[in-house]
Amino acid sequence: MGNTLSTPKPFEPGTTGWTADDLDDPAVEAEWERGRYEIIEGVLTTVPTAYFEAGVATVSLLFAVASHLKVGGARGGFASGVDIIIEPSRVVPPDAVYLSPEDKRRQRDAAVAAGRTDLRRTRVLVPPTLVIESISPGHERHDEHTKRRWYAEFGVRHYWLMNPFERTLRCLTLGGATYADDAAGRGDDVVRPAAFPGLEIPLGDVWPE
């Protein structure tokens, strides 16, 4: 027999009043983990369906950056499909995040301050150095406007928008309260983002054949 939700709200997309605190309920978390969800201004919503070609491009992009960091001896790490708690009513799972060693220290401190007993099973509570979103058709505004504003307000220093269907990569850097263009390319261009000095990304190697 499954767990019973402690909240009177039905776990259905479109229902309101949801916060990150609801995810501490084991029954709610179990439902959350079965699907692909976000909490957008307190509304439970579904994440767009992932497409194979977009997944290939994301993996290829992460491999290019991770290989560069490994050669340079940089630490930190990438992860995909993890939740970021921007604020209680905004919980989003970006396509990828990069946490630097300093980010990881701040994450541990934030988890302890939040009373988390298992630091390895704590959603991201601090602004990552980098967030990457792969834009899905029909959801361009959500990534290019809504999430862009949220990540800037949260303090994410670098935000990359990849569109594998149009074969473009746009790298943004936080300056003050808003993002500014840092580097961009399409097709077979080589992109040199400021987030990682010396990194060159040949986009022709990112897109699936």
Secondary structure, 3 states (H helix, E strand, C coil): CCCCCCCCCCCCCCCCCCCHHHHHCHHHHHHHHHCCEEEECCEEEECCCCCHHHHHHHHHHHHHHHHHHHHCCCCCEEECCCCEEEECCEEECCCEEEECHHHHHHHHHHHHHCCCCCHHHCCECCCCCEEEEECCCCCHHHHHHHHHHHHHHHCCCEEEEEECCCCEEEEEEEECCEEEEEEEEECCCEECCCCCCCCCEEHHHCCCC
